[in-house]
Amino acid sequence: MNNKYLVLMLCASVIIGCKSKSNSEQGNSSSGFVADGDMVTVDESSALAQKLVLETVQPQDISSNFTATASVSPRPDSYAEVASPFSGRVSRILVRLGDKVHKGQALYEINSSDFMEAVKEYVENSNAASIASSNLRRKKALHESGIVSDKELEEVESASSDADAALALSRQVLSTFGVNPSSAKVGQPLRVLSPISGVVVKNNLVMGQILSDEDEAPVAVADLSSVWVTANVKESMVQGIAKGQTVGIESAGQPVIQGSVRYVGEMLDMKTRTVPVVIECGNSERILKPGMFVSAIFSKSIGNAIAIPSSAVFQGNGAKFVYVCQEGLVFKKVPVETENINEGVALVTEGLDGGETVITKGGIYLSH
């Protein structure tokens, strides 16, 4: 009796198992494909077949893009902080914030006792040099007539030379501060001039305020038609970046602006493990503002390699794979090694040799 029941139970298990397997195969078939290990066969008449996009891959010259954080600053030769060379009181403000100015244009005037003293000294030295020069000419004439001794002539020559030296020093002092010595007059205010052409980007002047030669410059002028963008590039990515290389500069909500590498840093920042790369960038539309944080997009050549859409790569059993066409709509799961190089693009480092046809879109339906 027991043996009879045992046989009946075994028969029932076999029947249930066969039915279950039949139902499973029928389910896969109704999905439009049948999977058998690493092989997948797609029904050519199924809706799934219409969703698959196939592409034959070949090695080609590939470049990858990477992005580095960067900041915008004025070009050093196109930015000037214009401070007063002497202490004094602001008597006249000649520009406003945003005004365009040219090199040598007066920005403001100050009444300065130090400046007046410098002008007075120049005028006095100029008069003294003129008198000494006239005296020298007269003494030379008398010396030729034998009326003036050699010693007396030497003393006059020495005095004239000292007067000329004092005048030259006074002239240099005024010229250094942008004052034309020939037009300097005692009592005139000091006109502070712009050393460059550009736009007034800072103006903190107030009428009557006292300025010291040690104060922060109250006015700044900048030419922002081109700017510098300094990118902090990771040490692993800096190799291959060269002077003159084109770099894309991207700021929020704005089109990418093309710049050119001007300088690749020689020193590594030990804290951030990055190298500064300075990019000169045209800025005619004034999109880039000094102090802004932007993204610098570098292009790096990889060479002859195979790249496929990231949508062609799947993960299963701890490894990546792609579906490679064998014949018709029969596909094999082929293990691959990949690296993401650009958005939506994967570099195949192992698994494909070129010439294979792979599923680039729709493979997700086969992995279920």
FIVOLO-23946 format. One line per field, with one value per residue (C-alpha): x, y, z; residue in three letters; residue number from 1. Coordinates in pm, 1 decimal, m for minus. Last residue first. Example, Ala and Ser with C-alpha at 12.3 -4.5 7.8 and 13.67 -1.06 7.14 Angstrom:
BEGIN
X	c(1367.0 1230.0);
Y	c(m106.0 m450.0);
Z	c(714.0 780.0);
residu	c(SER ALA);
num	c(2 1);
This chain:
BEGIN
X	c(1385.1 1720.4 1569.2 1351.8 1656.6 1815.6 1590.4 1867.0 2231.6 2198.2 2532.4 2679.4 3044.1 3297.7 3536.6 3739.5 3490.3 3536.4 3781.6 3842.7 3504.1 3464.5 3111.2 2911.0 2592.6 2775.4 3139.6 3412.8 3234.4 3469.2 3394.7 3492.1 3285.5 3112.9 2923.5 2555.4 2467.5 2196.3 1977.4 1773.7 1913.8 2257.0 2497.0 2413.1 2604.5 2407.6 2639.9 2780.9 2899.7 2981.7 2859.0 2595.4 2441.3 2501.4 2407.3 2582.1 2410.0 2244.6 2593.2 2624.2 2932.6 3298.1 3575.5 3931.0 4188.0 4316.1 4209.1 4230.4 4130.8 3870.8 3841.1 3519.5 3579.1 3283.0 3204.3 3231.6 3192.1 3436.2 3497.8 3186.0 3159.0 2862.1 3011.9 2894.6 3246.3 3396.5 3675.4 3846.8 4201.9 4234.8 4465.6 4518.1 4580.2 4694.5 4491.5 4571.1 4335.1 4563.7 4900.2 4826.2 5053.5 5305.1 5397.4 5059.0 4943.5 4922.3 4730.9 4478.5 4232.3 3866.3 3537.5 3212.6 2935.9 2587.1 2445.2 2200.1 2462.8 2814.2 3008.3 3359.8 3474.3 3849.2 4066.2 4432.8 4678.9 4910.7 4882.0 4668.7 4800.7 4862.5 4636.0 4383.6 4541.2 4653.3 4296.8 4240.5 4152.2 4044.5 4141.7 3934.8 4102.8 3903.0 3850.6 3637.9 3654.2 3869.0 3875.2 3896.9 3893.5 3832.1 3861.2 4203.3 4245.1 4402.2 4779.6 4816.1 4547.4 4219.7 4005.7 3644.6 3512.5 3300.5 3261.7 3452.1 3371.7 3379.1 3434.5 3386.8 3481.5 3506.9 3818.0 4129.2 4434.6 4643.9 4344.0 4450.5 4434.7 4422.4 4605.5 4468.6 4660.7 4824.2 5166.2 5144.3 5245.0 5211.5 5573.4 5580.7 5297.7 5148.5 5088.6 5214.6 5550.3 5581.5 5563.2 5837.8 6048.6 6036.6 6144.8 6436.8 6541.7 6529.7 6751.9 7000.2 7005.5 7072.1 7354.9 7514.9 7487.1 7652.9 7935.9 7991.6 8002.0 8258.6 8468.0 8465.5 8588.6 8873.4 8976.3 9001.2 8765.3 8897.7 9110.2 8889.5 8794.4 8706.3 8481.1 8285.7 8265.4 8146.5 7859.7 7746.0 7763.9 7562.5 7289.9 7276.8 7266.4 6979.6 6779.5 6852.6 6736.5 6416.1 6338.0 6429.4 6186.4 5911.3 5969.5 5971.6 5645.7 5491.8 5602.8 5473.6 5142.6 5126.1 5191.2 4936.2 4678.0 4354.1 4213.9 4081.7 3902.3 3906.3 4126.8 4173.3 4525.7 4407.6 4048.4 3730.0 3392.2 3156.0 2999.3 3024.9 3058.3 3348.3 3493.1 3465.7 3600.1 3751.8 3850.6 4070.1 4438.1 4708.0 4926.0 4950.3 4571.0 4460.7 4348.5 4307.3 4375.1 4255.4 4343.3 4706.5 4611.5 4332.6 4016.1 3907.6 3666.6 3666.4 3692.1 3555.4 3683.0 3491.8 3602.0 3552.6 3677.2 3827.5 3792.7 3962.3 3777.5 3749.3 3433.5 3090.5 2797.8 2474.0 2137.2 1824.0 1559.3 1205.4 1065.7 1177.5 982.7 654.0 698.8 726.7 1104.3 1073.3 1386.7 1631.3 1852.9 2168.1 2366.2 2160.6 1856.6 1631.9 1321.7 1190.2 870.4 714.2 464.2 756.8 891.4 554.0 513.6 853.8 750.4 410.1 574.8 828.5 543.7 344.4 646.7 709.1 342.4 342.4 670.2 545.7 218.0 404.3 623.0 318.1 145.8 456.9 477.5 110.2 154.9 467.4 277.7 0.0);
Y	c(4090.8 4131.0 4098.6 4410.6 4616.2 4528.9 4785.1 5009.1 4942.4 4572.8 4459.6 4375.2 4272.6 4411.2 4529.8 4333.4 4328.7 4186.0 4426.4 4804.3 4908.9 5286.7 5379.9 5677.3 5830.6 6132.8 6094.3 5853.9 5583.0 5287.4 4935.6 4570.8 4319.7 3981.3 3859.3 3765.8 3597.9 3702.8 3524.8 3768.3 3665.1 3525.8 3563.4 3918.1 4031.1 4133.9 4319.8 4224.0 4363.4 4131.9 4062.9 3811.5 4061.5 4423.7 4559.0 4767.9 4873.1 5179.5 5319.3 5374.3 5207.7 5305.3 5095.6 5230.3 5411.8 5707.9 5834.4 6207.4 6442.1 6716.9 6961.6 7122.8 7404.7 7458.0 7795.5 7973.4 8348.8 8586.3 8798.6 8789.9 8578.6 8669.9 9006.7 8963.8 9029.2 8780.7 8604.4 8343.0 8293.2 7965.2 7919.6 7561.3 7518.8 7167.8 6963.7 6740.1 6951.0 6993.6 6940.8 7192.4 7069.0 7312.2 7368.8 7506.7 7488.2 7834.2 8003.2 7731.9 7871.6 7956.5 7863.2 7978.4 7725.6 7876.9 8020.5 7881.4 7825.3 7884.6 7668.7 7727.3 7496.7 7444.1 7472.2 7379.1 7666.9 7557.4 7184.7 6942.1 6591.0 6502.5 6708.3 6429.6 6224.2 6540.1 6665.6 6995.4 7314.6 7552.8 7922.1 8128.0 8447.1 8722.5 8892.0 9197.0 9255.8 9570.8 9676.2 9999.8 10014.5 10318.0 10366.5 10200.1 10069.3 10327.1 10364.7 10674.9 10826.9 10965.9 11212.4 11230.1 11560.1 11412.4 11038.7 10789.5 10418.4 10359.3 10005.0 9855.4 10166.8 10031.8 9993.9 10173.1 10149.1 10358.7 10573.1 10916.3 11086.7 11465.3 11635.2 11979.7 12294.7 12508.5 12540.5 12467.2 12154.2 12180.3 12091.4 11829.4 11624.7 11444.1 11069.9 10988.2 10861.2 11175.0 11396.2 11209.7 11184.1 11562.1 11621.8 11382.0 11542.3 11886.4 11774.3 11623.9 11941.3 12153.9 11923.6 11946.9 12326.4 12343.1 12114.6 12323.7 12641.0 12486.8 12366.8 12715.8 12865.4 12615.0 12680.1 13053.3 13316.2 13629.9 13439.9 13533.1 13167.2 13153.6 13455.5 13280.2 12960.3 13161.9 13311.6 12971.2 12823.7 13108.8 13055.2 12681.2 12747.5 12994.8 12742.2 12463.9 12680.5 12773.8 12408.3 12309.2 12567.7 12456.3 12090.6 12163.0 12353.1 12062.4 11815.7 12047.3 12076.2 11697.7 11663.4 11935.4 11738.0 11862.4 11565.9 11512.8 11215.2 10977.8 11168.8 10988.3 10859.1 10528.8 10554.6 10541.4 10372.6 10459.4 10172.6 10339.4 10712.9 10930.4 11277.8 11304.2 11637.0 11770.2 11446.4 11542.3 11447.4 11187.5 11131.0 10855.8 10815.9 10465.6 10326.1 9947.8 9834.2 9539.3 9454.1 9344.2 9098.2 8948.5 8971.0 8662.5 8373.1 8053.7 7688.0 7344.4 7073.6 6873.4 6574.9 6495.2 6188.0 6160.5 5865.0 5770.0 5463.0 5086.8 4939.6 4852.7 4722.3 4866.1 4707.8 4882.3 4656.0 4784.1 4625.3 4279.9 4328.7 4360.4 3997.8 3863.6 3814.8 3617.4 3695.5 3421.2 3473.2 3272.1 3303.5 3028.5 2959.1 3262.8 3273.5 3598.2 3784.2 3816.1 3542.6 3307.3 3386.0 3303.5 2984.2 2868.2 2923.6 2751.3 2444.6 2429.6 2445.8 2175.0 1947.5 2000.4 1933.7 1607.8 1492.0 1568.8 1377.6 1070.2 1074.2 1095.7 802.3 587.2 663.2 579.6 237.1 167.5 239.8 0.0);
Z	c(m1769.6 m1946.4 m2292.8 m2262.1 m2155.1 m2487.0 m2653.3 m2778.5 m2867.9 m2950.2 m3084.0 m3423.5 m3398.4 m3647.8 m3379.2 m3126.3 m2839.3 m2488.2 m2322.7 m2304.9 m2443.6 m2395.9 m2291.5 m2422.9 m2273.8 m2134.4 m2227.2 m2115.1 m1914.7 m1892.5 m2011.4 m1960.2 m2158.3 m2115.0 m2424.9 m2386.5 m2714.5 m2956.5 m3210.4 m3418.5 m3753.3 m3682.5 m3389.9 m3277.5 m2970.0 m2659.4 m2424.5 m2085.4 m1752.6 m1464.9 m1109.7 m1215.9 m1456.3 m1552.9 m1892.3 m2158.9 m2482.9 m2321.4 m2254.0 m2628.8 m2776.2 m2810.0 m2961.4 m2971.7 m3185.2 m2983.2 m2641.9 m2721.1 m2436.4 m2465.0 m2174.9 m2052.7 m1801.9 m1570.5 m1413.2 m1077.0 m1110.6 m935.9 m1243.9 m1463.8 m1778.2 m1996.4 m2089.8 m2451.3 m2583.5 m2339.8 m2525.3 m2309.3 m2192.5 m2004.8 m1705.4 m1586.2 m1214.6 m1111.5 m862.6 m565.7 m350.4 m50.7 m222.8 m498.1 m775.8 m925.6 m1291.0 m1387.8 m1749.0 m1907.4 m2188.7 m2273.1 m2527.3 m2478.9 m2643.9 m2485.5 m2412.9 m2424.8 m2101.1 m1845.9 m1580.9 m1707.2 m1949.7 m2077.4 m2358.9 m2397.1 m2709.0 m2666.2 m2717.7 m2438.0 m2378.0 m2178.6 m2246.0 m1882.9 m1656.5 m1600.2 m1319.4 m1137.1 m1119.9 m1301.4 m1113.4 m1387.8 m1396.7 m1640.0 m1757.8 m1920.3 m2256.1 m2336.6 m1960.3 m1967.9 m1605.9 m1408.0 m1028.3 m806.7 m429.1 m401.6 m47.8 178.6 232.3 13.5 231.4 107.9 299.4 185.3 52.4 m224.5 m183.4 m396.6 m377.9 m752.6 m874.6 m1221.0 m1420.7 m1774.2 m1987.8 m2106.5 m1882.7 m1640.8 m1540.2 m1416.9 m1075.4 m1121.7 m834.1 m760.3 m869.4 m602.5 m771.6 m1140.5 m1331.8 m1711.0 m1796.3 m1524.2 m1682.9 m1387.1 m1406.9 m1057.6 m1183.5 m1396.5 m1088.1 m905.2 m1221.6 m1275.6 m916.1 m960.5 m1289.8 m1128.8 m840.0 m1087.0 m1298.9 m989.6 m882.5 m1228.7 m1226.2 m884.1 m1001.8 m1313.8 m1103.4 m867.6 m1160.4 m1311.5 m983.7 m970.1 m1329.2 m1262.6 m1401.4 m1584.1 m1834.5 m2128.3 m2180.9 m1812.3 m1851.9 m2126.0 m1920.4 m1620.1 m1820.7 m1953.3 m1604.8 m1457.4 m1715.6 m1635.4 m1261.3 m1308.0 m1514.4 m1268.2 m978.2 m1161.3 m1236.3 m881.1 m744.5 m981.3 m893.5 m521.7 m552.7 m744.4 m475.1 m202.0 m379.1 m397.8 m26.2 50.9 m145.8 m296.0 m482.7 m833.0 m985.9 m1282.6 m1526.5 m1860.1 m1931.3 m2081.1 m2191.5 m1988.5 m2027.4 m1744.2 m1548.5 m1207.3 m1252.8 m1355.9 m1282.8 m905.6 m778.0 m455.9 m283.8 12.9 29.8 81.0 m222.2 m486.0 m485.0 m573.2 m907.4 m891.2 m1245.5 m1453.3 m1813.0 m1772.2 m1497.9 m1711.6 m1506.9 m1309.5 m1365.5 m1161.1 m1260.4 m1176.4 m1409.4 m1669.0 m1872.0 m2236.5 m2417.7 m2762.1 m2993.9 m3317.6 m3441.2 m3378.6 m3531.2 m3389.0 m3592.7 m3456.3 m3382.5 m3254.7 m3100.6 m3055.7 m3372.8 m3259.2 m2936.4 m3127.3 m3231.1 m3586.7 m3571.4 m3246.7 m3048.6 m2952.0 m2648.8 m2576.9 m2252.9 m2084.3 m2300.2 m2329.5 m2552.2 m2694.8 m2786.2 m2445.3 m2538.6 m2594.3 m2249.6 m2093.2 m2300.1 m2185.2 m1824.4 m1870.5 m2024.4 m1741.0 m1484.6 m1667.0 m1679.5 m1309.0 m1218.5 m1421.5 m1266.9 m914.1 m977.2 m1099.7 m787.9 m562.0 m736.2 m702.0 m328.2 m276.3 m435.4 m232.0 91.2 0.0);
residu	c(HIS SER LEU TYR ILE GLY GLY LYS THR ILE VAL THR GLU GLY GLY ASP LEU GLY GLU THR VAL LEU ALA VAL GLY GLU ASN ILE ASN GLU THR GLU VAL PRO VAL LYS LYS PHE VAL LEU GLY GLU GLN CYS VAL TYR VAL PHE LYS ALA GLY ASN GLY GLN PHE VAL ALA SER SER PRO ILE ALA ILE ALA ASN GLY ILE SER LYS SER PHE ILE ALA SER VAL PHE MET GLY PRO LYS LEU ILE ARG GLU SER ASN GLY CYS GLU ILE VAL VAL PRO VAL THR ARG THR LYS MET ASP LEU MET GLU GLY VAL TYR ARG VAL SER GLY GLN ILE VAL PRO GLN GLY ALA SER GLU ILE GLY VAL THR GLN GLY LYS ALA ILE GLY GLN VAL MET SER GLU LYS VAL ASN ALA THR VAL TRP VAL SER SER LEU ASP ALA VAL ALA VAL PRO ALA GLU ASP GLU ASP SER LEU ILE GLN GLY MET VAL LEU ASN ASN LYS VAL VAL VAL GLY SER ILE PRO SER LEU VAL ARG LEU PRO GLN GLY VAL LYS ALA SER SER PRO ASN VAL GLY PHE THR SER LEU VAL GLN ARG SER LEU ALA LEU ALA ALA ASP ALA ASP SER SER ALA SER GLU VAL GLU GLU LEU GLU LYS ASP SER VAL ILE GLY SER GLU HIS LEU ALA LYS LYS ARG ARG LEU ASN SER SER ALA ILE SER ALA ALA ASN SER ASN GLU VAL TYR GLU LYS VAL ALA GLU MET PHE ASP SER SER ASN ILE GLU TYR LEU ALA GLN GLY LYS HIS VAL LYS ASP GLY LEU ARG VAL LEU ILE ARG SER VAL ARG GLY SER PHE PRO SER ALA VAL GLU ALA TYR SER ASP PRO ARG PRO SER VAL SER ALA THR ALA THR PHE ASN SER SER ILE ASP GLN PRO GLN VAL THR GLU LEU VAL LEU LYS GLN ALA LEU ALA SER SER GLU ASP VAL THR VAL MET ASP GLY ASP ALA VAL PHE GLY SER SER SER ASN GLY GLN GLU SER ASN SER LYS SER LYS CYS GLY ILE ILE VAL SER ALA CYS LEU MET LEU VAL LEU TYR LYS ASN ASN MET);
num	c(368 367 366 365 364 363 362 361 360 359 358 357 356 355 354 353 352 351 350 349 348 347 346 345 344 343 342 341 340 339 338 337 336 335 334 333 332 331 330 329 328 327 326 325 324 323 322 321 320 319 318 317 316 315 314 313 312 311 310 309 308 307 306 305 304 303 302 301 300 299 298 297 296 295 294 293 292 291 290 289 288 287 286 285 284 283 282 281 280 279 278 277 276 275 274 273 272 271 270 269 268 267 266 265 264 263 262 261 260 259 258 257 256 255 254 253 252 251 250 249 248 247 246 245 244 243 242 241 240 239 238 237 236 235 234 233 232 231 230 229 228 227 226 225 224 223 222 221 220 219 218 217 216 215 214 213 212 211 210 209 208 207 206 205 204 203 202 201 200 199 198 197 196 195 194 193 192 191 190 189 188 187 186 185 184 183 182 181 180 179 178 177 176 175 174 173 172 171 170 169 168 167 166 165 164 163 162 161 160 159 158 157 156 155 154 153 152 151 150 149 148 147 146 145 144 143 142 141 140 139 138 137 136 135 134 133 132 131 130 129 128 127 126 125 124 123 122 121 120 119 118 117 116 115 114 113 112 111 110 109 108 107 106 105 104 103 102 101 100 99 98 97 96 95 94 93 92 91 90 89 88 87 86 85 84 83 82 81 80 79 78 77 76 75 74 73 72 71 70 69 68 67 66 65 64 63 62 61 60 59 58 57 56 55 54 53 52 51 50 49 48 47 46 45 44 43 42 41 40 39 38 37 36 35 34 33 32 31 30 29 28 27 26 25 24 23 22 21 20 19 18 17 16 15 14 13 12 11 10 9 8 7 6 5 4 3 2 1);
